[in-house]
Amino acid sequence: MTGVERRAAATSLSTVADPALAGGAAWIEGELVPVEEARIPILDTGFVRSDLTYDVVSVWRGSFFRLDDHLARFQRNWTRVRLSPPFGRDEIRALLIDMVRRSGLRDAYVAMILTRGVPAPGERDPRSFRNRFYAYAVPFVWIQRPDQQAAGTHLVIARDTIRIPPTAVDPTVKNFHWGDLVRGLYEAYDRGGALGALTDGNGNVTEGPGFNVFALVDGVLRTPADGVFDGMTRRTLIELVQEEGAAPLQLGPLPVAELARASEVFLSSTAGGVMPVTTLDGATVGDGRPGELTRRLQARYWLAHEDPRFATPVTR
Ligand SMILES: Cc1ncc(COP(=O)(O)O)c(C=O)c1O
């Protein structure tokens, strides 16, 4: 098969899964390849400069969850960092659905990435680069597996590392500047924790690697409003809590001291949903088991995946 034929085959919509893609598929420059074979150009500034934005959407039981909301967020973010994909949002949408269909994955973690691209030799002006789009789908990723969620996790609030200030790197534009988040994770390991979250340097909790933070304090469900990513799981939970009046909600600064006296703490992420925290900085949260509101929201979150408002089936 010629390159052109391969490209045509890769981009045309297919209803059959390809067993070669069962472990995951990647879309690179018009070709669908097994994810373990996917390669990016070493000079892509997404790789050497973190000059990109990306988004991650899940597929659960054969349907994308909030696909159009993810695409809208992705578009807002690429616009904010002055990127422009080589094709439109509708084509990205069709390509993602096709990629997952061809992988045959029913529960998947689907990433779309737009990089500044590869400069011409000697070129330094980012305005001249041709931006590049990449995507991949792999089996569903859990920050915390369901069996671990049943027990809850041990969260550490890092003391030696703060979140990159929003005026340096905008955390609402999903990015690969994970140096601070990974440093916080190592600090958590060093202090006997499983996950680490960072503060803003002024005593307020922000977020951690791949998740937002919620706390139930004096019966009020609180989560930071600024200086954090507008997580889709966070957004879904806020909407569910508002729709159902499950608890009073407060979006705003969440001081570490308030978190420390919370009766329930949980984390939210596409990669795992609602993840209970039962130990915070070595101290027990509540009665040491996932809290009642946490468990209720966890159940509601997964139920929302069946809601036709949110579900886009992969098979037509
Ligand atoms: C820094 C950060 N915060 C929060 C989240 C959670 O966002 P979502 O619920 O859309 O997965 C992520 C997801 O990767 C993240 O990277």
PDBQT file of the ligand as one rigid body, heavy atoms in Angstrom, charges set to zero:
ROOT
HETATM    1  C1  LIG A 401      -3.625  19.750  36.168  1.00  0.00    +0.000 C 
HETATM    2  C2  LIG A 401      -4.945  19.070  35.986  1.00  0.00    +0.000 A 
HETATM    3  N1  LIG A 401      -5.967  19.406  36.777  1.00  0.00    +0.000 NA
HETATM    4  C3  LIG A 401      -7.174  18.806  36.654  1.00  0.00    +0.000 A 
HETATM    5  C4  LIG A 401      -7.388  17.798  35.733  1.00  0.00    +0.000 A 
HETATM    6  C5  LIG A 401      -8.727  17.110  35.648  1.00  0.00    +0.000 C 
HETATM    7  O1  LIG A 401      -9.402  17.432  34.457  1.00  0.00    +0.000 OA
HETATM    8  P1  LIG A 401     -10.481  16.454  33.828  1.00  0.00    +0.000 P 
HETATM    9  O2  LIG A 401     -11.552  16.273  34.831  1.00  0.00    +0.000 OA
HETATM   10  O3  LIG A 401     -10.966  17.178  32.576  1.00  0.00    +0.000 OA
HETATM   11  O4  LIG A 401      -9.785  15.175  33.513  1.00  0.00    +0.000 OA
HETATM   12  C6  LIG A 401      -6.346  17.439  34.874  1.00  0.00    +0.000 A 
HETATM   13  C7  LIG A 401      -6.524  16.391  33.871  1.00  0.00    +0.000 C 
HETATM   14  O5  LIG A 401      -5.587  15.908  33.257  1.00  0.00    +0.000 OA
HETATM   15  C8  LIG A 401      -5.082  18.081  35.008  1.00  0.00    +0.000 A 
HETATM   16  O6  LIG A 401      -4.054  17.754  34.213  1.00  0.00    +0.000 OA
ENDROOT
TORSDOF 0
